[in-house]
Amino acid sequence: MSHVIRAVYEQGVLKPLERVQLVERQVCLVSIYPEDQWREDFDALLKRTHRRTRRSTQQEIEADITAARAEARDKRRASRRAV
C-alpha cells in the first residue's frame, strides 16, 4: 500500500510527522516534495481546472468523475485477478 505522509528534515534525518506502517529495516521509496512548493503547484492546478470546467455543469463534472472512478476501480480489480 502506498500513501503520502508529511515529514520534517532535522539533522540529516527525515522524521515522519505521523505513524507509518513499515517493518523494521524495510526498504521503501521516498519522493521529496517541499510542502510549500506542493501547495503552490496544487493551487496552480486548481486554478487551471476551474478555468477549464466553467463551461460544464456540476452534474456533468460529477458524472465524469463517477465514470472515471468506476473505470479505475475496474482496471485495478482486473489487474489483481491477472496475478
PyMOL Python script that loads the backbone (N, CA, C, O; Angstrom):
from pymol import cmd

cmd.read_pdbstr("""\
ATOM      1  N   MET A   1       0.848  -1.177   0.000  1.00  0.00           N
ATOM      2  CA  MET A   1       0.000   0.000   0.000  1.00  0.00           C
ATOM      3  C   MET A   1       0.894   1.240   0.000  1.00  0.00           C
ATOM      4  O   MET A   1       1.864   1.312   0.754  1.00  0.00           O
ATOM      5  N   SER A   2       0.569   2.194  -0.831  1.00  0.00           N
ATOM      6  CA  SER A   2       1.343   3.438  -0.853  1.00  0.00           C
ATOM      7  C   SER A   2       0.484   4.572  -0.296  1.00  0.00           C
ATOM      8  O   SER A   2      -0.742   4.548  -0.404  1.00  0.00           O
ATOM      9  N   HIS A   3       1.131   5.541   0.286  1.00  0.00           N
ATOM     10  CA  HIS A   3       0.435   6.720   0.783  1.00  0.00           C
ATOM     11  C   HIS A   3       1.435   7.860   0.933  1.00  0.00           C
ATOM     12  O   HIS A   3       2.648   7.651   0.909  1.00  0.00           O
ATOM     13  N   VAL A   4       0.912   9.046   1.086  1.00  0.00           N
ATOM     14  CA  VAL A   4       1.735  10.240   1.240  1.00  0.00           C
ATOM     15  C   VAL A   4       1.706  10.645   2.705  1.00  0.00           C
ATOM     16  O   VAL A   4       0.647  10.677   3.332  1.00  0.00           O
ATOM     17  N   ILE A   5       2.871  10.951   3.239  1.00  0.00           N
ATOM     18  CA  ILE A   5       2.950  11.430   4.618  1.00  0.00           C
ATOM     19  C   ILE A   5       3.771  12.714   4.648  1.00  0.00           C
ATOM     20  O   ILE A   5       4.530  13.002   3.723  1.00  0.00           O
ATOM     21  N   ARG A   6       3.613  13.460   5.696  1.00  0.00           N
ATOM     22  CA  ARG A   6       4.435  14.639   5.911  1.00  0.00           C
ATOM     23  C   ARG A   6       5.600  14.234   6.791  1.00  0.00           C
ATOM     24  O   ARG A   6       5.463  13.371   7.658  1.00  0.00           O
ATOM     25  N   ALA A   7       6.748  14.858   6.565  1.00  0.00           N
ATOM     26  CA  ALA A   7       7.937  14.589   7.367  1.00  0.00           C
ATOM     27  C   ALA A   7       8.717  15.882   7.526  1.00  0.00           C
ATOM     28  O   ALA A   7       8.549  16.823   6.751  1.00  0.00           O
ATOM     29  N   VAL A   8       9.557  15.918   8.522  1.00  0.00           N
ATOM     30  CA  VAL A   8      10.422  17.074   8.741  1.00  0.00           C
ATOM     31  C   VAL A   8      11.866  16.594   8.650  1.00  0.00           C
ATOM     32  O   VAL A   8      12.200  15.501   9.107  1.00  0.00           O
ATOM     33  N   TYR A   9      12.710  17.418   8.061  1.00  0.00           N
ATOM     34  CA  TYR A   9      14.125  17.086   7.928  1.00  0.00           C
ATOM     35  C   TYR A   9      14.880  17.767   9.056  1.00  0.00           C
ATOM     36  O   TYR A   9      14.905  18.995   9.142  1.00  0.00           O
ATOM     37  N   GLU A  10      15.499  16.962   9.926  1.00  0.00           N
ATOM     38  CA  GLU A  10      16.247  17.500  11.063  1.00  0.00           C
ATOM     39  C   GLU A  10      17.570  16.757  11.206  1.00  0.00           C
ATOM     40  O   GLU A  10      17.598  15.527  11.260  1.00  0.00           O
ATOM     41  N   GLN A  11      18.637  17.495  11.265  1.00  0.00           N
ATOM     42  CA  GLN A  11      19.974  16.943  11.496  1.00  0.00           C
ATOM     43  C   GLN A  11      20.278  15.753  10.586  1.00  0.00           C
ATOM     44  O   GLN A  11      20.776  14.720  11.033  1.00  0.00           O
ATOM     45  N   GLY A  12      19.966  15.921   9.302  1.00  0.00           N
ATOM     46  CA  GLY A  12      20.302  14.897   8.323  1.00  0.00           C
ATOM     47  C   GLY A  12      19.361  13.708   8.270  1.00  0.00           C
ATOM     48  O   GLY A  12      19.655  12.722   7.593  1.00  0.00           O
ATOM     49  N   VAL A  13      18.225  13.777   8.974  1.00  0.00           N
ATOM     50  CA  VAL A  13      17.295  12.646   9.021  1.00  0.00           C
ATOM     51  C   VAL A  13      15.874  13.131   8.723  1.00  0.00           C
ATOM     52  O   VAL A  13      15.438  14.152   9.255  1.00  0.00           O
ATOM     53  N   LEU A  14      15.151  12.390   7.864  1.00  0.00           N
ATOM     54  CA  LEU A  14      13.737  12.675   7.636  1.00  0.00           C
ATOM     55  C   LEU A  14      12.934  12.000   8.733  1.00  0.00           C
ATOM     56  O   LEU A  14      13.045  10.791   8.937  1.00  0.00           O
ATOM     57  N   LYS A  15      12.123  12.779   9.440  1.00  0.00           N
ATOM     58  CA  LYS A  15      11.323  12.232  10.538  1.00  0.00           C
ATOM     59  C   LYS A  15       9.843  12.355  10.176  1.00  0.00           C
ATOM     60  O   LYS A  15       9.341  13.465   9.998  1.00  0.00           O
ATOM     61  N   PRO A  16       9.137  11.217  10.065  1.00  0.00           N
ATOM     62  CA  PRO A  16       7.705  11.266   9.757  1.00  0.00           C
ATOM     63  C   PRO A  16       6.941  12.019  10.839  1.00  0.00           C
ATOM     64  O   PRO A  16       7.254  11.907  12.025  1.00  0.00           O
ATOM     65  N   LEU A  17       5.948  12.777  10.428  1.00  0.00           N
ATOM     66  CA  LEU A  17       5.112  13.504  11.380  1.00  0.00           C
ATOM     67  C   LEU A  17       3.877  12.693  11.763  1.00  0.00           C
ATOM     68  O   LEU A  17       3.022  13.170  12.511  1.00  0.00           O
ATOM     69  N   GLU A  18       3.786  11.473  11.250  1.00  0.00           N
ATOM     70  CA  GLU A  18       2.701  10.567  11.615  1.00  0.00           C
ATOM     71  C   GLU A  18       3.233   9.141  11.618  1.00  0.00           C
ATOM     72  O   GLU A  18       4.318   8.871  11.102  1.00  0.00           O
ATOM     73  N   ARG A  19       2.481   8.257  12.187  1.00  0.00           N
ATOM     74  CA  ARG A  19       2.878   6.858  12.278  1.00  0.00           C
ATOM     75  C   ARG A  19       2.879   6.227  10.880  1.00  0.00           C
ATOM     76  O   ARG A  19       1.978   6.476  10.079  1.00  0.00           O
ATOM     77  N   VAL A  20       3.891   5.416  10.600  1.00  0.00           N
ATOM     78  CA  VAL A  20       3.966   4.721   9.311  1.00  0.00           C
ATOM     79  C   VAL A  20       3.890   3.212   9.538  1.00  0.00           C
ATOM     80  O   VAL A  20       4.359   2.701  10.555  1.00  0.00           O
ATOM     81  N   GLN A  21       3.296   2.514   8.582  1.00  0.00           N
ATOM     82  CA  GLN A  21       3.124   1.062   8.675  1.00  0.00           C
ATOM     83  C   GLN A  21       4.267   0.368   7.940  1.00  0.00           C
ATOM     84  O   GLN A  21       4.075  -0.139   6.836  1.00  0.00           O
ATOM     85  N   LEU A  22       5.445   0.344   8.540  1.00  0.00           N
ATOM     86  CA  LEU A  22       6.609  -0.318   7.970  1.00  0.00           C
ATOM     87  C   LEU A  22       7.219  -1.245   9.017  1.00  0.00           C
ATOM     88  O   LEU A  22       7.142  -0.989  10.219  1.00  0.00           O
ATOM     89  N   VAL A  23       7.818  -2.312   8.538  1.00  0.00           N
ATOM     90  CA  VAL A  23       8.540  -3.177   9.468  1.00  0.00           C
ATOM     91  C   VAL A  23       9.971  -2.668   9.581  1.00  0.00           C
ATOM     92  O   VAL A  23      10.473  -1.997   8.679  1.00  0.00           O
ATOM     93  N   GLU A  24      10.611  -2.985  10.675  1.00  0.00           N
ATOM     94  CA  GLU A  24      11.980  -2.526  10.920  1.00  0.00           C
ATOM     95  C   GLU A  24      12.897  -2.872   9.751  1.00  0.00           C
ATOM     96  O   GLU A  24      12.907  -4.007   9.275  1.00  0.00           O
ATOM     97  N   ARG A  25      13.665  -1.888   9.295  1.00  0.00           N
ATOM     98  CA  ARG A  25      14.657  -2.008   8.215  1.00  0.00           C
ATOM     99  C   ARG A  25      14.038  -2.287   6.840  1.00  0.00           C
ATOM    100  O   ARG A  25      14.738  -2.699   5.916  1.00  0.00           O
ATOM    101  N   GLN A  26      12.735  -2.064   6.708  1.00  0.00           N
ATOM    102  CA  GLN A  26      12.085  -2.238   5.409  1.00  0.00           C
ATOM    103  C   GLN A  26      12.527  -1.122   4.480  1.00  0.00           C
ATOM    104  O   GLN A  26      12.554   0.048   4.863  1.00  0.00           O
ATOM    105  N   VAL A  27      12.868  -1.490   3.271  1.00  0.00           N
ATOM    106  CA  VAL A  27      13.276  -0.506   2.269  1.00  0.00           C
ATOM    107  C   VAL A  27      12.019   0.025   1.591  1.00  0.00           C
ATOM    108  O   VAL A  27      11.124  -0.745   1.242  1.00  0.00           O
ATOM    109  N   CYS A  28      11.953   1.337   1.405  1.00  0.00           N
ATOM    110  CA  CYS A  28      10.817   1.946   0.717  1.00  0.00           C
ATOM    111  C   CYS A  28      11.332   3.082  -0.166  1.00  0.00           C
ATOM    112  O   CYS A  28      12.478   3.510  -0.032  1.00  0.00           O
ATOM    113  N   LEU A  29      10.494   3.555  -1.051  1.00  0.00           N
ATOM    114  CA  LEU A  29      10.849   4.673  -1.921  1.00  0.00           C
ATOM    115  C   LEU A  29      10.330   5.964  -1.314  1.00  0.00           C
ATOM    116  O   LEU A  29       9.225   6.004  -0.774  1.00  0.00           O
ATOM    117  N   VAL A  30      11.120   7.009  -1.402  1.00  0.00           N
ATOM    118  CA  VAL A  30      10.742   8.302  -0.852  1.00  0.00           C
ATOM    119  C   VAL A  30      10.873   9.343  -1.946  1.00  0.00           C
ATOM    120  O   VAL A  30      11.897   9.417  -2.626  1.00  0.00           O
ATOM    121  N   SER A  31       9.853  10.133  -2.112  1.00  0.00           N
ATOM    122  CA  SER A  31       9.881  11.237  -3.066  1.00  0.00           C
ATOM    123  C   SER A  31       9.850  12.537  -2.264  1.00  0.00           C
ATOM    124  O   SER A  31       8.951  12.738  -1.447  1.00  0.00           O
ATOM    125  N   ILE A  32      10.809  13.408  -2.488  1.00  0.00           N
ATOM    126  CA  ILE A  32      10.899  14.659  -1.728  1.00  0.00           C
ATOM    127  C   ILE A  32      10.202  15.772  -2.505  1.00  0.00           C
ATOM    128  O   ILE A  32      10.549  16.059  -3.651  1.00  0.00           O
ATOM    129  N   TYR A  33       9.217  16.391  -1.866  1.00  0.00           N
ATOM    130  CA  TYR A  33       8.467  17.482  -2.479  1.00  0.00           C
ATOM    131  C   TYR A  33       8.168  18.482  -1.377  1.00  0.00           C
ATOM    132  O   TYR A  33       7.226  18.274  -0.612  1.00  0.00           O
ATOM    133  N   PRO A  34       8.937  19.566  -1.266  1.00  0.00           N
ATOM    134  CA  PRO A  34       8.699  20.538  -0.195  1.00  0.00           C
ATOM    135  C   PRO A  34       7.236  20.992  -0.190  1.00  0.00           C
ATOM    136  O   PRO A  34       6.666  21.297  -1.237  1.00  0.00           O
ATOM    137  N   GLU A  35       6.643  21.030   1.001  1.00  0.00           N
ATOM    138  CA  GLU A  35       5.214  21.308   1.119  1.00  0.00           C
ATOM    139  C   GLU A  35       4.818  22.649   0.513  1.00  0.00           C
ATOM    140  O   GLU A  35       3.770  22.745  -0.126  1.00  0.00           O
ATOM    141  N   ASP A  36       5.631  23.683   0.700  1.00  0.00           N
ATOM    142  CA  ASP A  36       5.265  24.984   0.134  1.00  0.00           C
ATOM    143  C   ASP A  36       5.253  24.934  -1.391  1.00  0.00           C
ATOM    144  O   ASP A  36       4.405  25.573  -2.015  1.00  0.00           O
ATOM    145  N   GLN A  37       6.172  24.192  -2.005  1.00  0.00           N
ATOM    146  CA  GLN A  37       6.186  24.030  -3.463  1.00  0.00           C
ATOM    147  C   GLN A  37       4.985  23.205  -3.911  1.00  0.00           C
ATOM    148  O   GLN A  37       4.358  23.513  -4.925  1.00  0.00           O
ATOM    149  N   TRP A  38       4.665  22.156  -3.155  1.00  0.00           N
ATOM    150  CA  TRP A  38       3.494  21.332  -3.471  1.00  0.00           C
ATOM    151  C   TRP A  38       2.237  22.187  -3.440  1.00  0.00           C
ATOM    152  O   TRP A  38       1.408  22.100  -4.345  1.00  0.00           O
ATOM    153  N   ARG A  39       2.086  23.012  -2.409  1.00  0.00           N
ATOM    154  CA  ARG A  39       0.908  23.873  -2.266  1.00  0.00           C
ATOM    155  C   ARG A  39       0.806  24.840  -3.447  1.00  0.00           C
ATOM    156  O   ARG A  39      -0.279  25.046  -3.989  1.00  0.00           O
ATOM    157  N   GLU A  40       1.926  25.428  -3.842  1.00  0.00           N
ATOM    158  CA  GLU A  40       1.945  26.354  -4.970  1.00  0.00           C
ATOM    159  C   GLU A  40       1.527  25.641  -6.261  1.00  0.00           C
ATOM    160  O   GLU A  40       0.703  26.154  -7.017  1.00  0.00           O
ATOM    161  N   ASP A  41       2.094  24.467  -6.507  1.00  0.00           N
ATOM    162  CA  ASP A  41       1.749  23.697  -7.700  1.00  0.00           C
ATOM    163  C   ASP A  41       0.286  23.255  -7.679  1.00  0.00           C
ATOM    164  O   ASP A  41      -0.398  23.292  -8.702  1.00  0.00           O
ATOM    165  N   PHE A  42      -0.183  22.837  -6.505  1.00  0.00           N
ATOM    166  CA  PHE A  42      -1.578  22.402  -6.382  1.00  0.00           C
ATOM    167  C   PHE A  42      -2.534  23.563  -6.640  1.00  0.00           C
ATOM    168  O   PHE A  42      -3.528  23.395  -7.346  1.00  0.00           O
ATOM    169  N   ASP A  43      -2.250  24.729  -6.081  1.00  0.00           N
ATOM    170  CA  ASP A  43      -3.102  25.900  -6.302  1.00  0.00           C
ATOM    171  C   ASP A  43      -3.152  26.277  -7.774  1.00  0.00           C
ATOM    172  O   ASP A  43      -4.215  26.638  -8.280  1.00  0.00           O
ATOM    173  N   ALA A  44      -2.014  26.200  -8.474  1.00  0.00           N
ATOM    174  CA  ALA A  44      -1.983  26.497  -9.909  1.00  0.00           C
ATOM    175  C   ALA A  44      -2.825  25.479 -10.679  1.00  0.00           C
ATOM    176  O   ALA A  44      -3.564  25.851 -11.590  1.00  0.00           O
ATOM    177  N   LEU A  45      -2.719  24.216 -10.323  1.00  0.00           N
ATOM    178  CA  LEU A  45      -3.521  23.179 -10.968  1.00  0.00           C
ATOM    179  C   LEU A  45      -5.008  23.410 -10.724  1.00  0.00           C
ATOM    180  O   LEU A  45      -5.820  23.249 -11.635  1.00  0.00           O
ATOM    181  N   LEU A  46      -5.361  23.781  -9.519  1.00  0.00           N
ATOM    182  CA  LEU A  46      -6.751  24.046  -9.178  1.00  0.00           C
ATOM    183  C   LEU A  46      -7.303  25.213 -10.002  1.00  0.00           C
ATOM    184  O   LEU A  46      -8.432  25.149 -10.489  1.00  0.00           O
ATOM    185  N   LYS A  47      -6.516  26.270 -10.159  1.00  0.00           N
ATOM    186  CA  LYS A  47      -6.957  27.418 -10.971  1.00  0.00           C
ATOM    187  C   LYS A  47      -7.178  27.006 -12.418  1.00  0.00           C
ATOM    188  O   LYS A  47      -8.172  27.395 -13.032  1.00  0.00           O
ATOM    189  N   ARG A  48      -6.235  26.203 -12.979  1.00  0.00           N
ATOM    190  CA  ARG A  48      -6.395  25.735 -14.366  1.00  0.00           C
ATOM    191  C   ARG A  48      -7.642  24.873 -14.499  1.00  0.00           C
ATOM    192  O   ARG A  48      -8.376  24.976 -15.482  1.00  0.00           O
ATOM    193  N   THR A  49      -7.878  24.027 -13.509  1.00  0.00           N
ATOM    194  CA  THR A  49      -9.049  23.151 -13.540  1.00  0.00           C
ATOM    195  C   THR A  49     -10.329  23.975 -13.491  1.00  0.00           C
ATOM    196  O   THR A  49     -11.271  23.691 -14.231  1.00  0.00           O
ATOM    197  N   HIS A  50     -10.377  24.973 -12.645  1.00  0.00           N
ATOM    198  CA  HIS A  50     -11.564  25.828 -12.553  1.00  0.00           C
ATOM    199  C   HIS A  50     -11.818  26.564 -13.871  1.00  0.00           C
ATOM    200  O   HIS A  50     -12.965  26.698 -14.297  1.00  0.00           O
ATOM    201  N   ARG A  51     -10.761  27.036 -14.509  1.00  0.00           N
ATOM    202  CA  ARG A  51     -10.933  27.723 -15.796  1.00  0.00           C
ATOM    203  C   ARG A  51     -11.504  26.775 -16.846  1.00  0.00           C
ATOM    204  O   ARG A  51     -12.370  27.160 -17.631  1.00  0.00           O
ATOM    205  N   ARG A  52     -11.017  25.534 -16.859  1.00  0.00           N
ATOM    206  CA  ARG A  52     -11.449  24.560 -17.871  1.00  0.00           C
ATOM    207  C   ARG A  52     -12.859  24.044 -17.629  1.00  0.00           C
ATOM    208  O   ARG A  52     -13.532  23.624 -18.571  1.00  0.00           O
ATOM    209  N   THR A  53     -13.313  24.068 -16.393  1.00  0.00           N
ATOM    210  CA  THR A  53     -14.611  23.466 -16.093  1.00  0.00           C
ATOM    211  C   THR A  53     -15.742  24.486 -15.969  1.00  0.00           C
ATOM    212  O   THR A  53     -16.868  24.102 -15.650  1.00  0.00           O
ATOM    213  N   ARG A  54     -15.487  25.736 -16.204  1.00  0.00           N
ATOM    214  CA  ARG A  54     -16.545  26.759 -16.103  1.00  0.00           C
ATOM    215  C   ARG A  54     -17.700  26.488 -17.053  1.00  0.00           C
ATOM    216  O   ARG A  54     -18.847  26.827 -16.758  1.00  0.00           O
ATOM    217  N   ARG A  55     -17.395  25.871 -18.201  1.00  0.00           N
ATOM    218  CA  ARG A  55     -18.431  25.629 -19.205  1.00  0.00           C
ATOM    219  C   ARG A  55     -19.290  24.420 -18.878  1.00  0.00           C
ATOM    220  O   ARG A  55     -20.348  24.241 -19.480  1.00  0.00           O
ATOM    221  N   SER A  56     -18.856  23.582 -17.933  1.00  0.00           N
ATOM    222  CA  SER A  56     -19.585  22.360 -17.602  1.00  0.00           C
ATOM    223  C   SER A  56     -20.421  22.560 -16.353  1.00  0.00           C
ATOM    224  O   SER A  56     -20.053  23.318 -15.455  1.00  0.00           O
ATOM    225  N   THR A  57     -21.556  21.867 -16.308  1.00  0.00           N
ATOM    226  CA  THR A  57     -22.388  21.931 -15.101  1.00  0.00           C
ATOM    227  C   THR A  57     -21.796  21.021 -14.036  1.00  0.00           C
ATOM    228  O   THR A  57     -20.991  20.137 -14.332  1.00  0.00           O
ATOM    229  N   GLN A  58     -22.199  21.245 -12.814  1.00  0.00           N
ATOM    230  CA  GLN A  58     -21.726  20.415 -11.714  1.00  0.00           C
ATOM    231  C   GLN A  58     -22.132  18.959 -11.933  1.00  0.00           C
ATOM    232  O   GLN A  58     -21.369  18.046 -11.615  1.00  0.00           O
ATOM    233  N   GLN A  59     -23.322  18.740 -12.470  1.00  0.00           N
ATOM    234  CA  GLN A  59     -23.803  17.384 -12.710  1.00  0.00           C
ATOM    235  C   GLN A  59     -22.940  16.675 -13.757  1.00  0.00           C
ATOM    236  O   GLN A  59     -22.652  15.487 -13.612  1.00  0.00           O
ATOM    237  N   GLU A  60     -22.524  17.384 -14.804  1.00  0.00           N
ATOM    238  CA  GLU A  60     -21.655  16.793 -15.824  1.00  0.00           C
ATOM    239  C   GLU A  60     -20.293  16.414 -15.232  1.00  0.00           C
ATOM    240  O   GLU A  60     -19.752  15.346 -15.519  1.00  0.00           O
ATOM    241  N   ILE A  61     -19.758  17.296 -14.413  1.00  0.00           N
ATOM    242  CA  ILE A  61     -18.458  17.036 -13.782  1.00  0.00           C
ATOM    243  C   ILE A  61     -18.563  15.831 -12.854  1.00  0.00           C
ATOM    244  O   ILE A  61     -17.705  14.948 -12.884  1.00  0.00           O
ATOM    245  N   GLU A  62     -19.612  15.788 -12.028  1.00  0.00           N
ATOM    246  CA  GLU A  62     -19.802  14.665 -11.111  1.00  0.00           C
ATOM    247  C   GLU A  62     -19.959  13.353 -11.873  1.00  0.00           C
ATOM    248  O   GLU A  62     -19.430  12.325 -11.452  1.00  0.00           O
ATOM    249  N   ALA A  63     -20.682  13.383 -12.989  1.00  0.00           N
ATOM    250  CA  ALA A  63     -20.871  12.174 -13.798  1.00  0.00           C
ATOM    251  C   ALA A  63     -19.535  11.704 -14.368  1.00  0.00           C
ATOM    252  O   ALA A  63     -19.250  10.506 -14.371  1.00  0.00           O
ATOM    253  N   ASP A  64     -18.720  12.631 -14.845  1.00  0.00           N
ATOM    254  CA  ASP A  64     -17.401  12.271 -15.382  1.00  0.00           C
ATOM    255  C   ASP A  64     -16.507  11.681 -14.293  1.00  0.00           C
ATOM    256  O   ASP A  64     -15.813  10.692 -14.525  1.00  0.00           O
ATOM    257  N   ILE A  65     -16.524  12.280 -13.120  1.00  0.00           N
ATOM    258  CA  ILE A  65     -15.711  11.785 -12.008  1.00  0.00           C
ATOM    259  C   ILE A  65     -16.165  10.387 -11.607  1.00  0.00           C
ATOM    260  O   ILE A  65     -15.339   9.500 -11.390  1.00  0.00           O
ATOM    261  N   THR A  66     -17.470  10.192 -11.509  1.00  0.00           N
ATOM    262  CA  THR A  66     -18.015   8.886 -11.142  1.00  0.00           C
ATOM    263  C   THR A  66     -17.621   7.825 -12.161  1.00  0.00           C
ATOM    264  O   THR A  66     -17.237   6.716 -11.787  1.00  0.00           O
ATOM    265  N   ALA A  67     -17.714   8.160 -13.454  1.00  0.00           N
ATOM    266  CA  ALA A  67     -17.347   7.209 -14.507  1.00  0.00           C
ATOM    267  C   ALA A  67     -15.851   6.897 -14.458  1.00  0.00           C
ATOM    268  O   ALA A  67     -15.460   5.739 -14.598  1.00  0.00           O
ATOM    269  N   ALA A  68     -15.014   7.911 -14.262  1.00  0.00           N
ATOM    270  CA  ALA A  68     -13.566   7.696 -14.204  1.00  0.00           C
ATOM    271  C   ALA A  68     -13.196   6.854 -12.993  1.00  0.00           C
ATOM    272  O   ALA A  68     -12.318   5.994 -13.076  1.00  0.00           O
ATOM    273  N   ARG A  69     -13.852   7.093 -11.882  1.00  0.00           N
ATOM    274  CA  ARG A  69     -13.590   6.303 -10.666  1.00  0.00           C
ATOM    275  C   ARG A  69     -13.952   4.839 -10.877  1.00  0.00           C
ATOM    276  O   ARG A  69     -13.204   3.942 -10.487  1.00  0.00           O
ATOM    277  N   ALA A  70     -15.100   4.607 -11.493  1.00  0.00           N
ATOM    278  CA  ALA A  70     -15.524   3.228 -11.767  1.00  0.00           C
ATOM    279  C   ALA A  70     -14.558   2.543 -12.725  1.00  0.00           C
ATOM    280  O   ALA A  70     -14.236   1.368 -12.549  1.00  0.00           O
ATOM    281  N   GLU A  71     -14.097   3.267 -13.731  1.00  0.00           N
ATOM    282  CA  GLU A  71     -13.143   2.703 -14.688  1.00  0.00           C
ATOM    283  C   GLU A  71     -11.826   2.340 -13.997  1.00  0.00           C
ATOM    284  O   GLU A  71     -11.273   1.267 -14.236  1.00  0.00           O
ATOM    285  N   ALA A  72     -11.330   3.225 -13.150  1.00  0.00           N
ATOM    286  CA  ALA A  72     -10.079   2.962 -12.426  1.00  0.00           C
ATOM    287  C   ALA A  72     -10.250   1.766 -11.488  1.00  0.00           C
ATOM    288  O   ALA A  72      -9.358   0.925 -11.387  1.00  0.00           O
ATOM    289  N   ARG A  73     -11.388   1.689 -10.807  1.00  0.00           N
ATOM    290  CA  ARG A  73     -11.651   0.572  -9.899  1.00  0.00           C
ATOM    291  C   ARG A  73     -11.707  -0.749 -10.673  1.00  0.00           C
ATOM    292  O   ARG A  73     -11.147  -1.752 -10.229  1.00  0.00           O
ATOM    293  N   ASP A  74     -12.378  -0.750 -11.823  1.00  0.00           N
ATOM    294  CA  ASP A  74     -12.471  -1.963 -12.642  1.00  0.00           C
ATOM    295  C   ASP A  74     -11.099  -2.410 -13.146  1.00  0.00           C
ATOM    296  O   ASP A  74     -10.800  -3.604 -13.161  1.00  0.00           O
ATOM    297  N   LYS A  75     -10.266  -1.455 -13.559  1.00  0.00           N
ATOM    298  CA  LYS A  75      -8.917  -1.794 -14.030  1.00  0.00           C
ATOM    299  C   LYS A  75      -8.071  -2.366 -12.898  1.00  0.00           C
ATOM    300  O   LYS A  75      -7.315  -3.317 -13.099  1.00  0.00           O
ATOM    301  N   ARG A  76      -8.202  -1.780 -11.704  1.00  0.00           N
ATOM    302  CA  ARG A  76      -7.445  -2.263 -10.553  1.00  0.00           C
ATOM    303  C   ARG A  76      -7.876  -3.685 -10.194  1.00  0.00           C
ATOM    304  O   ARG A  76      -7.034  -4.535  -9.905  1.00  0.00           O
ATOM    305  N   ARG A  77      -9.173  -3.944 -10.213  1.00  0.00           N
ATOM    306  CA  ARG A  77      -9.673  -5.290  -9.910  1.00  0.00           C
ATOM    307  C   ARG A  77      -9.207  -6.290 -10.965  1.00  0.00           C
ATOM    308  O   ARG A  77      -8.825  -7.411 -10.630  1.00  0.00           O
ATOM    309  N   ALA A  78      -9.237  -5.891 -12.236  1.00  0.00           N
ATOM    310  CA  ALA A  78      -8.807  -6.791 -13.317  1.00  0.00           C
ATOM    311  C   ALA A  78      -7.323  -7.112 -13.179  1.00  0.00           C
ATOM    312  O   ALA A  78      -6.914  -8.248 -13.416  1.00  0.00           O
ATOM    313  N   SER A  79      -6.513  -6.124 -12.797  1.00  0.00           N
ATOM    314  CA  SER A  79      -5.074  -6.387 -12.661  1.00  0.00           C
ATOM    315  C   SER A  79      -4.795  -7.308 -11.479  1.00  0.00           C
ATOM    316  O   SER A  79      -3.843  -8.088 -11.519  1.00  0.00           O
ATOM    317  N   ARG A  80      -5.606  -7.231 -10.429  1.00  0.00           N
ATOM    318  CA  ARG A  80      -5.433  -8.141  -9.284  1.00  0.00           C
ATOM    319  C   ARG A  80      -5.779  -9.573  -9.671  1.00  0.00           C
ATOM    320  O   ARG A  80      -5.125 -10.518  -9.231  1.00  0.00           O
ATOM    321  N   ARG A  81      -6.816  -9.729 -10.499  1.00  0.00           N
ATOM    322  CA  ARG A  81      -7.214 -11.073 -10.934  1.00  0.00           C
ATOM    323  C   ARG A  81      -6.178 -11.695 -11.848  1.00  0.00           C
ATOM    324  O   ARG A  81      -6.033 -12.917 -11.882  1.00  0.00           O
ATOM    325  N   ALA A  82      -5.455 -10.864 -12.591  1.00  0.00           N
ATOM    326  CA  ALA A  82      -4.477 -11.359 -13.551  1.00  0.00           C
ATOM    327  C   ALA A  82      -3.228 -11.930 -12.868  1.00  0.00           C
ATOM    328  O   ALA A  82      -2.475 -12.687 -13.480  1.00  0.00           O
ATOM    329  N   VAL A  83      -3.016 -11.572 -11.625  1.00  0.00           N
ATOM    330  CA  VAL A  83      -1.819 -12.005 -10.902  1.00  0.00           C
ATOM    331  C   VAL A  83      -1.938 -13.375 -10.358  1.00  0.00           C
ATOM    332  O   VAL A  83      -1.006 -13.872  -9.725  1.00  0.00           O
TER     333      VAL A  83
END
""", "prot")
cmd.dss("prot")
cmd.show_as("cartoon", "prot")
cmd.util.cbc("prot")
cmd.orient("prot")
